[in-house]
Amino acid sequence: MFDNLEKKVEDSVVLSVANAYTRQYYLNERFLGLPQAVREEIQIMCVTFTEEIGGILILYFDEDGELLIETRTDEEDILYDEIGSRLKVKQMLDNHRDLFESLELYYKTFDWKNM
């Protein structure tokens, strides 16, 4: 569905992706063990981002287990709000700090790279 994003973003494990262009949301099946409320919060956060800003939002864990946020856009998308994107990411990090810290702890608890 998202062209092998589970392995991509170089040496990382993708948690979720929201795509405004295809109007799709993806949660890596490795994280289905998270509580339903947490999965729903991640989905709402990601989909809301793409509804408001556009583009593609990717939440992924780097090789050190840090949860990172990446945004992408089609080159031809003149409506994509790049400044709003940066501000919204900062707002997400501030408003969901506890969630992100808990997800990092959850991730570091398991050996995700060898699964």
C-alpha positions as CSV (number, residue, x, y, z in Angstrom):
1,M,0.0,0.0,0.0
2,F,2.8,2.5,0.8
3,D,5.6,1.0,-1.3
4,N,7.5,-0.8,1.4
5,L,7.6,2.0,3.9
6,E,7.8,-0.5,6.7
7,K,11.5,-0.9,5.9
8,K,12.2,2.6,4.6
9,V,13.3,5.8,6.1
10,E,16.7,4.2,6.3
11,D,17.5,1.9,9.2
12,S,14.1,2.5,10.8
13,V,10.8,0.9,11.7
14,V,7.7,2.8,10.6
15,L,5.0,3.1,13.2
16,S,2.3,4.8,11.0
17,V,1.7,6.7,7.9
18,A,-1.1,9.0,6.9
19,N,-1.4,10.1,3.2
20,A,-3.6,13.0,2.2
21,Y,-3.3,12.3,-1.5
22,T,-4.7,8.7,-1.3
23,R,-6.7,9.4,1.9
24,Q,-5.2,6.3,3.5
25,Y,-3.8,5.5,7.0
26,Y,-1.4,2.7,7.8
27,L,-0.4,1.3,11.2
28,N,2.4,-1.2,11.1
29,E,1.0,-4.5,12.2
30,R,3.9,-5.0,14.6
31,F,2.2,-2.4,16.8
32,L,-1.3,-4.0,17.0
33,G,-0.4,-5.0,20.5
34,L,-0.7,-1.4,21.6
35,P,-3.9,-0.6,23.5
36,Q,-6.8,0.3,21.3
37,A,-7.0,3.8,22.8
38,V,-3.3,4.5,21.9
39,R,-3.8,3.2,18.4
40,E,-6.8,5.4,18.0
41,E,-4.9,8.5,19.3
42,I,-2.1,7.9,16.9
43,Q,-4.6,7.6,14.0
44,I,-6.5,10.7,14.9
45,M,-3.3,12.7,15.3
46,C,-1.9,11.6,12.0
47,V,-5.1,11.9,10.0
48,T,-5.8,15.3,11.5
49,F,-2.4,16.4,10.5
50,T,-2.9,15.4,6.8
51,E,-6.4,16.8,6.7
52,E,-5.2,20.2,7.9
53,I,-1.7,20.4,6.3
54,G,-1.8,17.9,3.4
55,G,1.0,15.7,2.2
56,I,2.2,12.5,3.9
57,L,3.1,12.1,7.6
58,I,5.3,9.3,8.7
59,L,6.0,8.3,12.3
60,Y,9.0,6.0,12.6
61,F,11.6,4.8,15.1
62,D,15.3,5.4,14.2
63,E,18.1,2.9,15.0
64,D,18.3,4.3,18.5
65,G,14.6,3.9,19.2
66,E,13.8,7.6,19.0
67,L,10.3,8.3,17.6
68,L,10.7,10.8,14.7
69,I,8.2,12.6,12.4
70,E,8.8,13.1,8.7
71,T,6.6,14.9,6.3
72,R,6.6,14.5,2.5
73,T,4.8,16.2,-0.3
74,D,4.4,15.8,-4.0
75,E,6.5,18.3,-5.9
76,E,3.5,19.5,-7.8
77,D,1.4,20.1,-4.6
78,I,1.1,23.9,-4.5
79,L,-1.4,23.8,-1.7
80,Y,0.9,22.1,0.8
81,D,1.7,24.4,3.7
82,E,5.4,23.8,4.5
83,I,5.5,26.4,7.3
84,G,2.3,25.1,8.8
85,S,3.7,21.7,8.6
86,R,6.7,22.6,10.7
87,L,4.5,24.4,13.2
88,K,2.0,21.5,13.4
89,V,4.8,19.0,14.0
90,K,6.1,21.1,16.8
91,Q,2.6,21.3,18.3
92,M,2.2,17.5,18.0
93,L,5.5,17.0,19.8
94,D,4.4,19.4,22.6
95,N,0.8,18.2,23.0
96,H,1.6,14.5,22.8
97,R,5.0,14.4,24.6
98,D,3.8,11.7,27.1
99,L,2.5,9.5,24.2
100,F,5.7,9.8,22.3
101,E,7.8,9.0,25.3
102,S,5.6,6.0,26.1
103,L,5.9,4.7,22.5
104,E,9.7,5.0,22.6
105,L,9.8,3.0,25.9
106,Y,7.4,0.4,24.3
107,Y,9.6,0.2,21.2
108,K,12.9,-0.1,23.2
109,T,11.4,-2.9,25.3
110,F,11.3,-5.2,22.3
111,D,14.0,-6.1,19.7
112,W,12.0,-4.7,16.8
113,K,14.8,-4.9,14.2
114,N,15.0,-8.6,14.5
115,M,11.3,-9.3,14.3
